[in-house]
Amino acid sequence: MIAVQVTYTVNDAYVNTNKEMIEAFLTDFRKSDGSQFLYSVFQTEDRKTFIHISQYKDRSIQDSLLGTPSFLHFQEQRDQNLTSEPKIEVLNFIGSSKDIFDN
């Protein structure tokens, strides 16, 4: 399994647009086989910091999702409205309270 956490902060004026762009790519992601990945987005209390946590069964599904046009457009627009570089962390999976992926 591949797990990644991306944390970033956008300009105040871009917060609502960022949320709209996130919903657009999540709508597209929902059209894919959800048994192969889990993609969650959170907003912190400051309202302008976002955390994306993605878990993929394998590299193939990760590459497929991250190549979705709406996701690429989101990244392009987000990158123009950041207050600093995103922090990208690859996570080592230890365990969870339920199975994430069907085997």
Secondary structure as a PSIPRED ss2 file (coil, helix, strand):
# PSIPRED VFORMAT (PSIPRED V4.0)

   1 M C   1.000  0.000  0.000
   2 I E   0.000  0.000  1.000
   3 A E   0.000  0.000  1.000
   4 V E   0.000  0.000  1.000
   5 Q E   0.000  0.000  1.000
   6 V E   0.000  0.000  1.000
   7 T E   0.000  0.000  1.000
   8 Y E   0.000  0.000  1.000
   9 T E   0.000  0.000  1.000
  10 V E   0.000  0.000  1.000
  11 N C   1.000  0.000  0.000
  12 D H   0.000  1.000  0.000
  13 A H   0.000  1.000  0.000
  14 Y H   0.000  1.000  0.000
  15 V H   0.000  1.000  0.000
  16 N H   0.000  1.000  0.000
  17 T H   0.000  1.000  0.000
  18 N H   0.000  1.000  0.000
  19 K H   0.000  1.000  0.000
  20 E H   0.000  1.000  0.000
  21 M H   0.000  1.000  0.000
  22 I H   0.000  1.000  0.000
  23 E H   0.000  1.000  0.000
  24 A H   0.000  1.000  0.000
  25 F H   0.000  1.000  0.000
  26 L H   0.000  1.000  0.000
  27 T H   0.000  1.000  0.000
  28 D H   0.000  1.000  0.000
  29 F H   0.000  1.000  0.000
  30 R C   1.000  0.000  0.000
  31 K C   1.000  0.000  0.000
  32 S C   1.000  0.000  0.000
  33 D C   1.000  0.000  0.000
  34 G H   0.000  1.000  0.000
  35 S H   0.000  1.000  0.000
  36 Q H   0.000  1.000  0.000
  37 F E   0.000  0.000  1.000
  38 L E   0.000  0.000  1.000
  39 Y E   0.000  0.000  1.000
  40 S E   0.000  0.000  1.000
  41 V E   0.000  0.000  1.000
  42 F E   0.000  0.000  1.000
  43 Q E   0.000  0.000  1.000
  44 T C   1.000  0.000  0.000
  45 E C   1.000  0.000  0.000
  46 D C   1.000  0.000  0.000
  47 R C   1.000  0.000  0.000
  48 K C   1.000  0.000  0.000
  49 T E   0.000  0.000  1.000
  50 F E   0.000  0.000  1.000
  51 I E   0.000  0.000  1.000
  52 H E   0.000  0.000  1.000
  53 I E   0.000  0.000  1.000
  54 S E   0.000  0.000  1.000
  55 Q E   0.000  0.000  1.000
  56 Y E   0.000  0.000  1.000
  57 K C   1.000  0.000  0.000
  58 D C   1.000  0.000  0.000
  59 R H   0.000  1.000  0.000
  60 S H   0.000  1.000  0.000
  61 I H   0.000  1.000  0.000
  62 Q H   0.000  1.000  0.000
  63 D H   0.000  1.000  0.000
  64 S H   0.000  1.000  0.000
  65 L H   0.000  1.000  0.000
  66 L H   0.000  1.000  0.000
  67 G C   1.000  0.000  0.000
  68 T C   1.000  0.000  0.000
  69 P H   0.000  1.000  0.000
  70 S H   0.000  1.000  0.000
  71 F H   0.000  1.000  0.000
  72 L H   0.000  1.000  0.000
  73 H H   0.000  1.000  0.000
  74 F H   0.000  1.000  0.000
  75 Q H   0.000  1.000  0.000
  76 E H   0.000  1.000  0.000
  77 Q H   0.000  1.000  0.000
  78 R H   0.000  1.000  0.000
  79 D H   0.000  1.000  0.000
  80 Q C   1.000  0.000  0.000
  81 N C   1.000  0.000  0.000
  82 L E   0.000  0.000  1.000
  83 T C   1.000  0.000  0.000
  84 S C   1.000  0.000  0.000
  85 E C   1.000  0.000  0.000
  86 P C   1.000  0.000  0.000
  87 K E   0.000  0.000  1.000
  88 I E   0.000  0.000  1.000
  89 E E   0.000  0.000  1.000
  90 V E   0.000  0.000  1.000
  91 L E   0.000  0.000  1.000
  92 N C   1.000  0.000  0.000
  93 F C   1.000  0.000  0.000
  94 I C   1.000  0.000  0.000
  95 G C   1.000  0.000  0.000
  96 S C   1.000  0.000  0.000
  97 S C   1.000  0.000  0.000
  98 K C   1.000  0.000  0.000
  99 D C   1.000  0.000  0.000
 100 I C   1.000  0.000  0.000
 101 F C   1.000  0.000  0.000
 102 D C   1.000  0.000  0.000
 103 N C   1.000  0.000  0.000
